[in-house]
Amino acid sequence: MRHWTGSLLAALLVAMPLIAADKDADDKGNDRTAQFKELQKDFQKSVEGVIKEFQTAAPEKRQEIISKLSKEYSPRVIKFVKADPKDKLSLDALVWGMMQVPEVDPKVYELLGDNWAKDAKIKSICQVLTSQSREGTTKLLEKVLDENEDKDAKGLACFALAKAAADKVDKGDKKAVPEAEKLFERVSKDFGDVKIGRDDTLGDQAKGALFEIRNLQVGKKAPNVESENLDGKKVQLKDYKGKVVVLDIWATWCPPCKAMIPHEREMVKKLKDKPFALISISADAKKEDLKKFLDSTEMPWTHWWNGQTGGILKDWNVKFFPTIYVLDSEGVIRYKHIRGKQLEDAVEKLLAEAKEKK
C-alpha cells in the first residue's frame, strides 16, 4: 500500500470514481466492456462498505480491512486481462487496477510489461512510478527502457529505476550505490531534457539525486549549508562544528513535522547545557508564516528560513518533510530520517562520543 498516501480512508474516497473504457476497446467487444464496467461498479460498492467498516474499526484492524478489498479485486482484474491480454480494454483494466486497488498484485505489472511495454500509454504509468516506487515494477520498467520507442517514456522508466535503486541506498544497502549512480548518470546523459512536472527536467532531478548519493550518505562529511535566520542574516552550517547537530527540514503546514515538536521541545530542554544544536530549516513560502507560527508555538531552538524552492531543498534533493540529518561533532552524517526516542538516543550517543574524544 506504499502508493496510497495520506490516510487509508482518504485513499478509499479517491478510489471511488469509475474509469471509462476506451472507444476502441468498446468497439471491439461489448461483452468485455460490460464485464469491465461491472467490475468497476462492484468495486465502488465494496469501497462504500469498506469506508463504513474502516470508520468504526479498531486501528489494528484497518490494514486487514484494506487487504481484504485488495485480495478480492486484484484476482478479478488479472483474470479479466488474461482472457485477452492484447485487448486495449485489458490495458485499461490494468491501469485501473494499478491506480485503484490499494495493494497491487505484482502480476499486474508483469502483464503490463509482457503486453504493453511498447504502447504509448505506458508513458503515464512510468510517470506515476517516478514518484511511487512499487514492488514488482522492475521488469516492466526495464522492458519500457529497452523496447519503447518514445524518448519520454524511456527516460521516465530509467528515472523510476534509478529512484528505486536510490531507495535501497537510503535503507542502508551500500551494494545498490553503483546501480543507482549508473542509472542516474544514464538519465543525465540520454534523457536529461525530458520534462518531469511543469518546470523540472529529468537532468535536473538526476543531478540532485547523484549529489545526495555521493555526498549525503551516512559516514559522509556533510556539505556546508547557507541559509538565513529570522532576521534575514546569512547563516551557515560550518559554524556549528564541534557540536552535535540535528538538521530538521520542515514546514509549518506539515502534520508529521508538527507532531515532532513536543518531543523536540523536551529534547532541547534536556540537552540545554550540552554541545548540541537543533536547527529547523523552514520550507514555508513566506517567512512571515514561519514567524507567526513561532509566536504561538514554543520552539526554543535555532530557526532558519529557506523558502519553498531552491537552497537546501534543491541542493540536498529533499523529497519529503520532515527530512532529518544527524551530524556528529566533526560534521559527519551519522543518522538520517529518524524521529522520537530513536533521534534522542542517537544524539545522546554522539554527545557521549564527543565527550570521550575530548
ChimeraX attribute file (.defattr): number of C-alpha atoms within 10 A of each C-alpha:
attribute: neighborCount
match mode: 1-to-1
recipient: residues
	/A:1	15
	/A:2	11
	/A:3	17
	/A:4	18
	/A:5	10
	/A:6	8
	/A:7	8
	/A:8	17
	/A:9	18
	/A:10	12
	/A:11	17
	/A:12	20
	/A:13	13
	/A:14	12
	/A:15	17
	/A:16	17
	/A:17	12
	/A:18	14
	/A:19	14
	/A:20	13
	/A:21	18
	/A:22	13
	/A:23	11
	/A:24	11
	/A:25	17
	/A:26	16
	/A:27	9
	/A:28	13
	/A:29	12
	/A:30	11
	/A:31	10
	/A:32	19
	/A:33	20
	/A:34	13
	/A:35	12
	/A:36	23
	/A:37	17
	/A:38	12
	/A:39	17
	/A:40	23
	/A:41	15
	/A:42	12
	/A:43	22
	/A:44	18
	/A:45	11
	/A:46	15
	/A:47	21
	/A:48	14
	/A:49	11
	/A:50	18
	/A:51	19
	/A:52	11
	/A:53	15
	/A:54	21
	/A:55	11
	/A:56	10
	/A:57	13
	/A:58	10
	/A:59	10
	/A:60	8
	/A:61	12
	/A:62	18
	/A:63	14
	/A:64	12
	/A:65	15
	/A:66	22
	/A:67	14
	/A:68	13
	/A:69	17
	/A:70	21
	/A:71	15
	/A:72	13
	/A:73	23
	/A:74	22
	/A:75	15
	/A:76	15
	/A:77	24
	/A:78	19
	/A:79	12
	/A:80	18
	/A:81	24
	/A:82	12
	/A:83	11
	/A:84	12
	/A:85	19
	/A:86	15
	/A:87	18
	/A:88	19
	/A:89	24
	/A:90	27
	/A:91	23
	/A:92	19
	/A:93	24
	/A:94	24
	/A:95	20
	/A:96	17
	/A:97	24
	/A:98	20
	/A:99	17
	/A:100	24
	/A:101	25
	/A:102	23
	/A:103	22
	/A:104	23
	/A:105	20
	/A:106	14
	/A:107	16
	/A:108	22
	/A:109	23
	/A:110	16
	/A:111	20
	/A:112	27
	/A:113	21
	/A:114	14
	/A:115	15
	/A:116	22
	/A:117	24
	/A:118	21
	/A:119	17
	/A:120	13
	/A:121	14
	/A:122	23
	/A:123	22
	/A:124	13
	/A:125	17
	/A:126	25
	/A:127	19
	/A:128	15
	/A:129	21
	/A:130	19
	/A:131	14
	/A:132	16
	/A:133	18
	/A:134	18
	/A:135	13
	/A:136	15
	/A:137	22
	/A:138	17
	/A:139	16
	/A:140	24
	/A:141	27
	/A:142	18
	/A:143	18
	/A:144	26
	/A:145	23
	/A:146	14
	/A:147	13
	/A:148	20
	/A:149	14
	/A:150	15
	/A:151	15
	/A:152	22
	/A:153	27
	/A:154	27
	/A:155	28
	/A:156	28
	/A:157	31
	/A:158	26
	/A:159	31
	/A:160	28
	/A:161	27
	/A:162	25
	/A:163	22
	/A:164	24
	/A:165	23
	/A:166	26
	/A:167	16
	/A:168	15
	/A:169	19
	/A:170	19
	/A:171	10
	/A:172	13
	/A:173	12
	/A:174	13
	/A:175	11
	/A:176	18
	/A:177	19
	/A:178	14
	/A:179	17
	/A:180	24
	/A:181	20
	/A:182	14
	/A:183	21
	/A:184	30
	/A:185	20
	/A:186	18
	/A:187	27
	/A:188	22
	/A:189	12
	/A:190	16
	/A:191	23
	/A:192	19
	/A:193	17
	/A:194	20
	/A:195	16
	/A:196	17
	/A:197	9
	/A:198	6
	/A:199	7
	/A:200	12
	/A:201	16
	/A:202	23
	/A:203	24
	/A:204	18
	/A:205	18
	/A:206	25
	/A:207	18
	/A:208	18
	/A:209	26
	/A:210	23
	/A:211	15
	/A:212	17
	/A:213	19
	/A:214	12
	/A:215	16
	/A:216	21
	/A:217	21
	/A:218	18
	/A:219	14
	/A:220	14
	/A:221	16
	/A:222	21
	/A:223	15
	/A:224	11
	/A:225	14
	/A:226	14
	/A:227	17
	/A:228	15
	/A:229	17
	/A:230	14
	/A:231	9
	/A:232	11
	/A:233	9
	/A:234	11
	/A:235	13
	/A:236	13
	/A:237	16
	/A:238	14
	/A:239	10
	/A:240	15
	/A:241	15
	/A:242	14
	/A:243	20
	/A:244	27
	/A:245	26
	/A:246	22
	/A:247	20
	/A:248	20
	/A:249	23
	/A:250	23
	/A:251	24
	/A:252	18
	/A:253	14
	/A:254	14
	/A:255	12
	/A:256	13
	/A:257	17
	/A:258	15
	/A:259	11
	/A:260	13
	/A:261	15
	/A:262	13
	/A:263	15
	/A:264	21
	/A:265	15
	/A:266	13
	/A:267	18
	/A:268	18
	/A:269	12
	/A:270	10
	/A:271	15
	/A:272	12
	/A:273	8
	/A:274	13
	/A:275	16
	/A:276	21
	/A:277	19
	/A:278	20
	/A:279	16
	/A:280	21
	/A:281	24
	/A:282	24
	/A:283	26
	/A:284	19
	/A:285	15
	/A:286	13
	/A:287	19
	/A:288	12
	/A:289	15
	/A:290	21
	/A:291	15
	/A:292	11
	/A:293	14
	/A:294	14
	/A:295	10
	/A:296	8
	/A:297	12
	/A:298	11
	/A:299	17
	/A:300	12
	/A:301	14
	/A:302	13
	/A:303	19
	/A:304	24
	/A:305	26
	/A:306	25
	/A:307	19
	/A:308	15
	/A:309	11
	/A:310	12
	/A:311	16
	/A:312	19
	/A:313	20
	/A:314	16
	/A:315	15
	/A:316	19
	/A:317	20
	/A:318	16
	/A:319	11
	/A:320	11
	/A:321	17
	/A:322	25
	/A:323	18
	/A:324	20
	/A:325	22
	/A:326	25
	/A:327	27
	/A:328	26
	/A:329	21
	/A:330	16
	/A:331	22
	/A:332	21
	/A:333	22
	/A:334	18
	/A:335	19
	/A:336	19
	/A:337	14
	/A:338	15
	/A:339	17
	/A:340	14
	/A:341	12
	/A:342	11
	/A:343	21
	/A:344	18
	/A:345	12
	/A:346	19
	/A:347	24
	/A:348	16
	/A:349	13
	/A:350	20
	/A:351	21
	/A:352	11
	/A:353	14
	/A:354	17
	/A:355	11
	/A:356	8
	/A:357	8
	/A:358	5
